[in-house]
Amino acid sequence: MNAPVLFMALVFGVHIVAVNIGIALSTIVPLLVKRSRALGDKGLEGVARSLFKVYAATYGLAGVMGTAFTVFLASFYPEFVGVAGNLTMVPFGISIVSIMLHFFAIVAFWYGWDRFSPKVHEAVGWLLAATAYTIPLGFRAVFAFLNTPAGLVLGEKPSLNVVQALLNPTFPPLYLKSVVGALVAGFLFVAAVLAFKGLRTALTDAERGLYVFSLRYASMLLFAMMFLGAWYAVSLVNVPVKFNNIFAPLGASLPAPTTSNYAWLFLVKMVLVAVQGAALLLVLLPRGKGESLLESPAGYKATITAAVAAALTVLTGEYLNAFSQYPFFVANAPLIADKLPEPYRTILTRALNLENVSPLAQDPALYAATVLGVLVLFAAAGYMIYVVFFKKGGEE
């Protein structure tokens, strides 16, 4: 695997974990605000404020890493960006407009706290939550297109039939699996933040309620993930190269080339899912005489373990989905290349190859500058996480 792919994988990994946590936080916070006002519970509203500050930090981290990923992609693969950007303008546009609305909602929701009327503030909160789901909608449509280019129209100028693209058989399970997985990771993140506090001091009633709520919903959604993950795996019969790269070493294969072996990464992901399930069962199931580890030090530590496993599951899942089609941007490229008319065959074969890196981006001095930039970026991200979660006076 070449250096540009590794650079992109590093920043994309941090970006995607932060985004996944953010989807859950942008859902939880408006619900907490609405409930706190209905009950007149100032303690619960205080928890919502604290979580919103954490969300703003994670969104900032996701934005910076997402920008770095975009810069790397455009620098190393300008030909691919030119082709894919034109073809997938509509799904990209959905995500870009959603990002702008989401950023507006973040600012307005925070500024409007105690300034806007409750109804207006809640409406902004629902915009915040809704756009958290439409952002990945567009991007997952693009990712499904990169599985197999459903909707591609090769006329005088290549274009995309958006309806056919959304009917891509890998799109619904990919999107739903991603969103539900994000909610699992996000709910466990919230529970882990409260568990970390619980190891040092007693939780308030509002915090205790949110802790239990987060664990229960994480458990239900993790159960749903079993079926959504299986659905996506079955849908990959439409992407035989990717299917073989994941499952052929495990004994299941389709009549298509096998270009790499990522069965090991799939097994790592399954182990991480099992760790989450075991930790949640340990915490939530009553023990002898109705006792529970829920609010014990052991339970808090198990919750933190589950949250770490959830974040790593998100990371390994994204890497598995991306790397299992290496060295092609479009996983089905080996199967469709010979069927394309010229000049599309030559243009797309070159543009869709991950090993076709821009010569200008391969200068050793530029690589050194890139490595330095990545190190600075990760150092800044690490310091921000320290300030937000661990520094005295930071949010818990």
Order of alpha helices (4+ residues) and beta strands (2+ residues): alpha-alpha-alpha-alpha-alpha-beta-beta-alpha-alpha-alpha-alpha-alpha-alpha-alpha-alpha-alpha
